[in-house]
Amino acid sequence: MTTDERGVWEGRSPVSFAEAAYNAVAKAEEDLGDEPREYEITLRAASTPGSSLSEYIAQARGGD
């Protein structure tokens, strides 16, 4: 299972927040099936010292 006990799935992308969110929801659908659901998406970013933004991170919560 790709979720923790709270129902949170994480997606990452070096390209965009949209791709990171897509990846997070895809992981949720692997666990829950692909029935219509709504997710709350939290966006974060990671950087490497000495450079600009290096990774987009999205967490999908819910799935109710």
C-alpha positions in Angstrom: 0.0 0.0 0.0 1.3 3.5 -0.9 -0.5 5.4 1.9 0.1 6.0 5.5 -2.5 5.4 8.2 -4.2 8.8 7.5 -4.9 8.2 3.8 -2.2 10.3 2.3 -0.5 9.6 -1.0 2.5 11.5 -2.2 3.5 12.3 -5.8 6.8 13.9 -6.9 7.9 15.5 -10.1 11.0 17.4 -11.3 8.7 19.2 -13.9 5.5 20.7 -12.3 3.0 20.7 -9.4 0.4 19.4 -11.9 2.5 16.3 -12.6 3.2 15.8 -8.9 -0.5 16.0 -8.1 -1.3 13.6 -11.0 1.2 11.1 -9.6 -0.3 11.4 -6.1 -3.8 10.7 -7.3 -2.7 7.9 -9.5 -1.2 6.2 -6.4 -4.4 6.7 -4.5 -6.4 5.2 -7.3 -4.1 2.1 -7.3 -5.1 1.6 -3.6 -8.8 2.7 -3.8 -9.8 2.0 -7.3 -10.7 4.5 -10.0 -14.2 5.4 -8.9 -14.9 9.2 -8.8 -13.5 10.8 -5.7 -12.3 14.1 -4.4 -8.9 14.7 -2.9 -7.4 17.6 -1.0 -4.1 18.4 -2.5 -1.2 19.9 -0.5 1.7 21.3 -2.5 5.3 21.6 -1.4 8.6 22.2 -3.1 12.2 21.0 -2.4 15.4 22.7 -3.3 19.0 21.8 -3.4 21.4 24.2 -1.6 23.0 26.5 -4.2 20.3 25.9 -6.9 16.7 26.8 -7.6 13.7 24.6 -7.1 14.6 21.0 -7.8 11.4 19.0 -7.0 7.7 19.5 -6.9 5.8 17.5 -4.2 2.0 16.9 -3.9 0.1 15.1 -1.2 -3.4 13.8 -1.9 -5.6 13.3 1.1 -9.1 11.9 1.3 -10.6 9.8 -1.3 -14.0 9.7 0.3 
